[in-house]
Structure formats: structure tokens, C-alpha cells
Amino acid sequence: MNDDAGTPPLVLATGASTGIGLELARRLAGRGVRLVISARNAARLEEAAGALRDLGAPEVTVVAADLGVPGGAHDLVETLERRGLSPDGLVNNAGAGIAGPFVAAPPERIEAIVRLNVEAPTTLARRLLPAMIARRRGFVLNVASTAAFLPGPGMAVYYATKAFLLSWSEALAEELRGTGVTVTALCPGPTRTEFQRRAGMESTRLMRSRMMATMDAGPVADAALAGLDRRRRVVIPGPANRLGVLAARLMPRTLLLRMVARLNRDT
Ligand SMILES: NC(=O)c1ccc[n+]([C@@H]2O[C@H](COP(=O)([O-])OP(=O)(O)OC[C@H]3O[C@@H](n4cnc5c(N)ncnc54)[C@H](OP(=O)(O)O)[C@@H]3O)[C@@H](O)[C@H]2O)c1
């Protein structure tokens, strides 16, 4: 894992102050990885950094950044460059959604979600990958969703951003085959984090359904790391989520659209 000089690898993880991102960072810390963690709330990042040091991370750098504003991802890379930090791994985890009809959502909120979920991961990878390829080692872990496999009326932009991440990840993985750098798309299903409250989807049928097998963020992160180790292109944590994706692939599109629209409506 360490380089020729014995230095542990450095991983940049976005959205690592809470939820799935924090659980991923905790597991990387336990492996002795150096970390740069980023999100908007600096106080929560500092708190997370303390916990990650306790878990064994030899170095944790905190960079507060808003990836939903124009130029946010470029600013983050430039901060790393000024500090002489060149990551060997990139975890594109920060993401957000908004529930409700597309035309009811504030335009600026939609723009910020597209920047955060699509533009920022793409920019970060484009700027950080050349150094990883030159060193012939590294990884990109893009946190997509099971939403990537289907259109999502009632949360249309969010689902579409995750479909972008999945498509782009698979294509990039193929382009980078043989370079020593891997690309993995993590596709969790509903997971207990702050995401649902922030997206305003707590009262939807999907979230209230008793049939829904919601996972904790820890097992999702375990599945992600196992997938990274095996150089998997796509990781879907949990058997219920894998079954759901299979069903979505087999179901007629019209039926699927109606079903998802119903699930994304309030009870
Ligand atoms: N939870 C689920 O059910 C679920 C399912 C499938 C996929 N996912 C995906 O998993 C990823 C992590 O989500 P989560 O469930 O862990 O959500 P979460 O608990 O809401 O955490 C989101 C993280 O992203 C950061 N973030 C949010 N907006 C940001 C911005 N504009 N700029 C920079 N950082 C920002 C947050 O910190 P600040 O607010 O301080 O910036 C936080 O660290 C997302 O990509 C999400 O789409 C979640």
C-alpha cells in the first residue's frame, strides 16, 4: 500500500463529515491511509478529523469547500496543490437531492445539485487522475445510487445525476484499464443518513414503506471497500438492492415509471 519511500497513500474524500462518506473515511483511516476530508461545515469536519486520527489515520487534512457553487471543485484542487497534496485516491461521495416535481424546484437548487453530483466529481477526477496515472496507482470511487439504474419521476434530476455517474464510471474504468488506476461506482439503495431529511423525502411512500430494506452507512462502506479491493466496476451493497436493480432492468419501462412516481409521492 505504501509507496517506495514508505509513505502511506493519500485519499481525498468529499462529503466525509457524516453519513456514507464518514464511514468510508473511517475504514480508510483504519487502514493507515492519509486523508483529506472535505465538506462545507468546517466544525463538523474538524470533529470527524479527530475521530479519524483516533482510528489510525497518520495525517488528516480538513478543507472546507462548497462543491455546489461554480468553480468549487477547481478551488478545492488548487487548495490541495498549494499544500503540496497529490491524492492517490479520490472518493467522490458528496451529493444531494431534492424531492418533488421538477418544475416546482427552485432553479438555483437544481443547478447546485447538478454541480455537486455531476460537475464536481468530473472536474476532480479530470484534475487528479493524470498524477495517479503517472504513478501507475490509484482509484476513483464514485458514490452513485441504485437510482442510477432507473428514471425517477418525483426526484428526476437526482436520479439522472446518478445515472450520469454510473455511465461515466463504467466508461472511465474501461479507458483506464491497464494503467494501474481503477474506477468503481458504488450504488447504495436507501441508507440511514441525513440525506433523506435534507432532500425533503422523509414522508414519501418509498421511505415509509415497510418493505424497504434500508441499510446503515457502515455496511454500505464495508461493501464499497471490498469492491475497491477486488477492482470491481460497480458495487451494489445488499441483496435486496441487487434484487431491486434486477427487477428494474426486467420491468417494462412504462410500468417502472408509474411505480417509481408513486413511491416518490408523499403518503
Ligand atoms: N442515504 C441514501 O439513502 C443514499 C442512497 C444512495 C446514494 N447516496 C449517495 O451517497 C452520498 C453520500 O450521501 P449520505 O447519504 O451520506 O448523505 P449526508 O448524510 O447528507 O452527507 C452528505 C455529505 O456531503 C456533504 N455535502 C453536501 N452538500 C455539499 C456541498 N454543496 N459541497 C460540499 N459538500 C457537500 C455534507 O456536508 P456539508 O453539509 O457540511 O457540506 C455531508 O458531508 C451522496 O452522493 C448520495 O447521493 C445516498
The ligand as a Tripos MOL2 file, in Angstrom:
@<TRIPOS>MOLECULE
LIG
   48    52     1     0     0
SMALL
NO_CHARGES

@<TRIPOS>ATOM
      1 N1        -28.5620    7.9700    2.0520 N.am      1 LIG1
      2 C1        -29.0640    7.3520    0.9990 C.2       1 LIG1
      3 O1        -30.1800    6.7990    1.0470 O.2       1 LIG1
      4 C2        -28.2420    7.2640   -0.2690 C.ar      1 LIG1
      5 C3        -28.5760    6.2730   -1.2050 C.ar      1 LIG1
      6 C4        -27.8370    6.1790   -2.3880 C.ar      1 LIG1
      7 C5        -26.8050    7.0550   -2.6290 C.ar      1 LIG1
      8 N2        -26.4950    8.0130   -1.7100 N.ar      1 LIG1
      9 C6        -25.3940    8.9380   -2.0060 C.3       1 LIG1
     10 O2        -24.4100    8.8130   -1.0100 O.3       1 LIG1
     11 C7        -23.6500   10.0200   -0.9610 C.3       1 LIG1
     12 C8        -23.4900   10.4450    0.4940 C.3       1 LIG1
     13 O3        -24.7680   10.7420    0.9940 O.3       1 LIG1
     14 P1        -25.2270   10.4890    2.5010 P.3       1 LIG1
     15 O4        -26.4250    9.6350    2.4380 O.co2     1 LIG1
     16 O5        -24.0810   10.0970    3.3410 O.co2     1 LIG1
     17 O6        -25.7480   11.9730    2.8180 O.3       1 LIG1
     18 P2        -25.4950   13.0010    4.0190 P.3       1 LIG1
     19 O7        -25.5700   12.3020    5.3320 O.co2     1 LIG1
     20 O8        -26.4570   14.1150    3.7320 O.co2     1 LIG1
     21 O9        -23.9910   13.5070    3.7800 O.3       1 LIG1
     22 C9        -23.6830   14.3420    2.6850 C.3       1 LIG1
     23 C10       -22.2460   14.8360    2.8030 C.3       1 LIG1
     24 O10       -21.9730   15.6730    1.6730 O.3       1 LIG1
     25 C11       -21.6180   16.9990    2.1380 C.3       1 LIG1
     26 N3        -22.1740   17.9960    1.2120 N.ar      1 LIG1
     27 C12       -23.4890   18.2520    0.9760 C.ar      1 LIG1
     28 N4        -23.5990   19.2800    0.1230 N.ar      1 LIG1
     29 C13       -22.3440   19.6920   -0.1860 C.ar      1 LIG1
     30 C14       -21.8020   20.7350   -0.9910 C.ar      1 LIG1
     31 N5        -22.6090   21.6030   -1.6420 N.pl3     1 LIG1
     32 N6        -20.4510   20.8470   -1.0900 N.ar      1 LIG1
     33 C15       -19.6340   20.0090   -0.4190 C.ar      1 LIG1
     34 N7        -20.0780   19.0080    0.3730 N.ar      1 LIG1
     35 C16       -21.4200   18.8670    0.4970 C.ar      1 LIG1
     36 C17       -22.2380   17.1040    3.5420 C.3       1 LIG1
     37 O11       -21.5640   18.0350    4.4020 O.3       1 LIG1
     38 P3        -21.9580   19.6270    4.4550 P.3       1 LIG1
     39 O12       -23.4490   19.6970    4.5340 O.co2     1 LIG1
     40 O13       -21.2390   20.1540    5.6420 O.co2     1 LIG1
     41 O14       -21.4230   20.2110    3.1760 O.co2     1 LIG1
     42 C18       -22.0020   15.6790    4.0470 C.3       1 LIG1
     43 O15       -20.6680   15.5220    4.4550 O.3       1 LIG1
     44 C19       -24.3880   11.0290   -1.8450 C.3       1 LIG1
     45 O16       -23.7400   11.1300   -3.0880 O.3       1 LIG1
     46 C20       -25.7650   10.4060   -2.0160 C.3       1 LIG1
     47 O17       -26.3730   10.7950   -3.2220 O.3       1 LIG1
     48 C21       -27.1950    8.1380   -0.5320 C.ar      1 LIG1
@<TRIPOS>BOND
     1     1     2 1
     2     2     3 2
     3     2     4 1
     4     4     5 ar
     5     4    48 ar
     6     5     6 ar
     7     6     7 ar
     8     7     8 ar
     9     8     9 1
    10     8    48 ar
    11     9    10 1
    12     9    46 1
    13    10    11 1
    14    11    12 1
    15    11    44 1
    16    12    13 1
    17    13    14 1
    18    14    15 2
    19    14    16 1
    20    14    17 1
    21    17    18 1
    22    18    19 2
    23    18    20 1
    24    18    21 1
    25    21    22 1
    26    22    23 1
    27    23    24 1
    28    23    42 1
    29    24    25 1
    30    25    26 1
    31    25    36 1
    32    26    27 ar
    33    26    35 ar
    34    27    28 ar
    35    28    29 ar
    36    29    30 ar
    37    29    35 ar
    38    30    31 1
    39    30    32 ar
    40    32    33 ar
    41    33    34 ar
    42    34    35 ar
    43    36    37 1
    44    36    42 1
    45    37    38 1
    46    38    39 2
    47    38    40 1
    48    38    41 1
    49    42    43 1
    50    44    45 1
    51    44    46 1
    52    46    47 1
@<TRIPOS>SUBSTRUCTURE
     1 LIG1         1 GROUP 0 **** ****
